[in-house]
């Protein structure tokens, strides 16, 4: 009887022992701070890269602006040194007007001896007379004279024109002389308006420039009229 009761218990116990499996090991928790640290590192790297790119662009823009400003400053310095824009002193102005008168006298005397048209000879005679009077009047002002870039250029141009007129030995001299007179008187008039009168400080020099300007303007008008007549005569069939 005891054996009958014991046998089922043993069997049940063995069956239960066979079906038992080991308990699973608990999962290891991942510390929460590992994830935030990893996620925070990615935006920081992006921000660093963004700042680096922004800094590079800013540096490039600054360099470009600096180069642009430097080029602009160089251009401005270059413009200030050209003969047409330099600030002239009274002595430099006096040098220019004195040289203009001298050149007109020399070219007028040359035209008096070489011109064939009576009207051209008369015009040349008037140039010699008027510019001699202007030169003498300036001498009475006893102004100092000083060379400038503009006076050097004007002297060079006048010397070239005189040389060309002296070398001309044919019938075209009259027209060449009158063309030169139109060009030179226009140049002198523009120079007086743009460079001489605005910079003159001496009151006597200012009055002198005002008087001479009206004479130069009158010469220019007469030179244009005579040049036109000579051109028309040359174009008329004979």
WODA-V375131 format. One line per field, one symbol per residue. ss: DSSP state (A for helix, B for strand, O for the rest). psi: psi as a letter, one per 40 degrees, with the letter a starting at -180 (. if undefined). A space follows every 10 residues. Layout:
BEGIN
ss: ???
psi: ???
END
This chain:
BEGIN
ss: OAAAAAAAAA AAAAAAAAAO OOOOOOOOOO OAAAAAAAAA AAAAAAAAAA AAAAAAAAAA AAAAAAAAAA AAAAAAAAAA OOOOOOOOOA AAAAAAAAAA AAAAAAAAAA AAAAOOOAAA AAAAAAAAAA AAAAAAAAAA AOOOOOOOAA AAAAAAAAAA AAAAAAAOOO OOAAAAAAAA AAAAAAAAAA AAAAAAAAAO OOAAAAAAAA AAAAAAAAAA AAAAAAAAAA AAAAAOOO
psi: dddddddddd ddddddddeh iihihhihhh hdeddddddd dddddddddd dddddddddd dddddddddd ddddddddde eideeihiid dddddddddd dddddddddd ddddidhddd dddddddddd dddddddddd efhiihiidd dddddddddd ddddddehea eedddddddd dddddddddd ddddddddeh dhdddddddd dddddddddd dddddddddd ddddehh.
END
